[in-house]
Amino acid sequence: MRKPTALAALVPAALVAAATLTACGASDADDGGSRRSAGQSITVTDDTGATITLDAPAQRVACLTMICVDALTEVGIAPVAYRDALARDERYAGPDADMREITGGFGEENVEDIALATPDLVIGLAGVQDGLRPAVEAHAPLVLVDPRSWQDSVAFLRTVGELTGTEERAAERADAFTERVEAAAATRSGLTTLSMYGEPGSLGVDSVETPVGSLLAEVSDYPWPAAGDPFASVAVEQIAEVDPDLVFAQAFSASTDTEPLGERLASDPVWARLTAAREGRVVEVEAPVWATGRGTISLGLVLDTVLENLGESS
């Protein structure tokens, strides 16, 4: 999905064209397919264009991406397998959830770990785990997701509801999040914001064609187009041309005591002249939540941070 090459352990290096996941029964009911009779199959078209059919709602889901864990948590289900350490955070599946860790590199996950979890559905990230499909589908169907906006994340939550037979819970959570964003957008700030990540010399920005970027665009001035890459590289000089009022910064490192990105950039004279840097409006945020979450729980946490800091900066 995202980030400079050096950050590939957290996020994918490339994206493919995305479309919102759609889900429906094999034969729709009168209310548009929101109800299925016993034994009716479930069919979705994922973000790679592949069609996946389940004979019954999935009960055991393995997650190769955090948006899967996020959505399952929303509907009250713990995955049987996970690859992102964030899954064990108490805000998601939690430290006590009975889940198998999926080992291996990002996009090169150990399929044996997946198989040993005996899932009846696997959910991964398009543009990264596409090559696993033949091996994974020897054990369970694979759905690949590629959200480009917060609305895509909401739609995926509804799809997970269809796939797991938890439509009502998914709809409730999806509607609640949508209403929250709409309420925040009604009092949109005029401040210019930026969500950035990486390290000096290798910086990137969440464009408006990402879940985080599109969310920031709802509640603030967010002039960061995709320019051909939703997670485009950016130079400090390009940031200075916009001169944002408020910057949300994500530093990445295997170490738990990573120096904040804003502090690492402090010696750059161009960075030091930015309004956000001069006025102390560079906010260090949780990189795993902002970079890999993508779901409505994660975006809710992002929105909490954004609205708090917009209020303080107004």
Secondary structure by P-SEA (a helix, b strand, c coil): ccccccccccccccccccccbbbbcccccccccccccccbbbbbbccccbbbbbcccccbbbbccaaaaaaaaaaccccccccccccccccccccccbbbbbbcccccccaaaaaaacccbbbbbccccccaaaaaaacbbbbbbbbccaaaaaaaaaaaaaaccaaaaaaaaaaaaaaaaaaaaaacccbbbbbbbccccbbbbbccccaaaaaaaacccccccccccccccccaaaaaaacccbbbbbbbcccccccccccccccccccccccccccccccccccccccccccaaaaaaaaaaaaaaaaaac
